[in-house]
């Protein structure tokens, strides 16, 4: 990995991680939420951030996206420090938050055009890109409808389309399938995996659902604010001497941890 700690803006190279988190800590008052967290998301890879509810996943996402100020550690997107070169870093970042962030009372197209304007994309180009990304998520026929008429799964797909509108190289999704039915979850997960394969984006997918992780995925296990394991899912299982990821996760996190995690 390139050492860019002393540079506000770093040149991109083939070996630069899509996302690099180094020694990040964060507290809410006296309660620590993240403790010396380090991880990397490789370009063109699907990385699952696996942890129970309350592990610190959303706090980490809030720091990556600059919703929270970072006091300890460093985060970089394609070598661009989010604190020292936020414009360059955020231009390369697409985000899907756990909570819905679409304007329910305007159309799908208008939601995307507003996002494009925030990124300085001209209206003509924005319309072209909006049509392109909506076709990619199979919702081009709904672009003129108000968002509130869509199902939960369709809304999530619109949010993914919006996140891709400015053509980021890194996509981060915080528990994107929460509250969706099984079919919608499957569609969204398959779509994001296609983005990795076809667009070459790096993905950080936060989840507590083991069945969303494939054996070849990169996995970072976050537990009580600390990274306790990282590597290919299959390798984590092998290293734990376990039969499957569920058993490996239980062994890593301790007895009783599985009470809050689903398959």
N, C-alpha and C positions, 0 to 999 in steps of 0.2 A: 504494500500500500504506500502511496506517496505521502510524504510528510509535508502538509501544507499549513501547519499550525501558525506559522509566522507570516503567512500571506493572506491578504484580504481577498484576492482573486487569484485562482490558480488555473493554469491551462488544463484542459481535459486530455486524458490519455486513455488508451484501451484498457489499462489496468486500474484506473480510478474507480472506486466503488460508486454505485448509484447513490447509496446512502452510507455515511460513516458516522457512527456515534461513538464518542470517546470519553470515558470517565464522567458520565453525566449523572448528577445527583439533583434531587429536587425535594423540597419539603413543603407541607402545608402547616405553617406555624412550627410547632415542635414535632409534628408527625412526619417521618420520612416516607416519601412515596416512591422515590427511585434512589438507589444507592450504588454509585460507581458503575453505572451501566455502560457497557461497550458492546457494539455489534456492527456488522456490515451487511449490506444488501448488494449482491453482485449484479452487474448489468445482465439483462436477458435471463434473469432467474426469478422464480416464485419463492419468496421467503415467508414462512408462516411465523408470526409472533404469537406463541402459544402460552396461555396463562389463565388461571382462574379469574373470575370477576374480582376486581380489587388488586390485581397483581401489579398494576401500574401502566398498563398498555395505553389507556387514554391519556394519562399524564405525559407519556413519552410522545404520543402523537401531537399533543398540544405544544410541546417544545419544538418538535420538528417543524410544525406549521407556524410557529411564532405567535400562537395564541397566548402562550406564557413566555415571559422573559427567562432566559437561561442564566443561572448564576454560577453553576459549577459544571465544567466540562466543555465539550465542543461537538457540534453537529455540522456536517457538510453534505451538500447534495452535489454530486459529480465534482467534488473538490472545492466547491464554493461554500464558504462558511456562512451559515444562516444568520449569525449575529453580525458579522463584519461586512458581508456582501449579500444582504437579504434579497435585493432585487434579482441578482443573478441566480441565487439559489432557488427562489420561489418560482422563477420562470421555468425551471426544469422540473417542477413538482406539481402533480395532480393529486387532489385530495377528495376522499369520500368519507365524511364524518359518520359516526354512528347515528346521531340525531338527524332527522330530515332537515334539509336546508333549502329546499325549493320554495319559491313563492307560489302558493297554492291557487291564487286568484288570477294568474296570468297564464298564457299558453306555454307549452313546452318550448316552442321556438323563441318566445320572448325571454324565458329564463336563460337560454343559451346565448342569445344576443347580448343580454346584460352582462353575462360573464365575459364574453368576448370583448366588450367595451372596456371592462376593467383591465384587460390585458393589452389594450391598445390595438386591437384588431379592427380594421375598417369594416363598415357594415356589409359591403358586397362580399368581401372575403369571409366575414363571419357567417353570412347566410349559406355560403357554399360549404364551409366547414361544418355548420350545424346539420345540414342535410347529410353530409358524409358520415358524421359520427352517429346520427340517429339511424341511418341505414345499417351501420355496423352493429347496433344493439337491437335491430329489427323493430324500430319504432318510428320510422319515417312517415308512416301513415297517420301518426297521432300528433304531429308537430303543431297543428293548428288548434288542438284541444287544450282546455284548461287543465292544469296539473291535477286538480282535485278529482277529475274524472278517471284518473288512472288507478290501477291496483297498486298495492305496496311494492310488489316486485317490479312493476313497470316504472314506478317512481325511482327505485334504486337504479335501474338501468339508465334512466335519464341523468341521474347524478353521475354515473360513470361516464356517460357521453359528455357531459359538461366538463368533467375533470380532464378529458382527453382533448378538449377543443383547442387549447393552446399548444398541443403536441409536446407534452412533457416526456422526459426520459425515465421518470420515477413516478409510480402510482402508489399511494398509501391509502389503505382502506381499514377503518376501525370498526370491527364487528359488523361487516356490511350485510350479513344475512339475518341479523337479529329481528325477530318478529315476522319472518317470512315463512310461507309454507314450503314443504319439501321440494316441490317442483320448481318454485321460484329460486330457491337456494341453488339448485342444481344448474339452472340456466345461467345465473350470475357467476357462479364459480367457473363454469365452462367458458364463459365469455372472457373472463379475466385471464384464464390460462391461454386462450387463443391470442390475447394481446401480447403475452410474453413470447409466444411462439412466432407470431406473424409481425408484430411491430417491434419486438425486441426490447420492450420496456422492462425495467426492474420493478418488482412488486413487493411491497411489505403488507401482508394480510394479517391483521390482528384477529385472533379467534380464541374461543374456549371449546370449540367443537372439533373433536379428533377426526371425525369422518371428512373434514374439509382438507385434510392433509394427505398427500400422496407420498409413497415411499421415496421418490427421487427429489422431493421438495427439500429446500434448506429450511431448517427449523431453529428458532431461538426460543428457549424456554425461560419465561420470566416468572419469578415466584417471589412474592412479598418484596417487590421492588428490586430484586437482584436477578441477573442472568446466571442461571445455574447449569445450563448446557446449551450447546450450539453445534450444528452440523447437519448432514443429510439425515432425513428421518430414519431411513433404514439403518444408518450407522449408529444413531442414538439407541435404537432398539438393540442392536448387536452389542454395543458397549455396555448396556445395562443387563445383558444376559437375559433379555425378556422375550416373550413370545410375540408381543405386538406393542404398538405405541402406547396404548392405554396402560399396560402393565409397566412399561418403561417410565411413563409419566408418574405413575403412583410411586415407583421406587425412587424417582428423583425428588419428588416433592414431599414424601412422607405419608404415613398412614392417615386416612381420612380426607386426603386432598380431593379424592374423586367425588365427593359428595356434591361439588358444585360444577362438575364438568360433564358434558354430554357427549355421546357418540353420534 
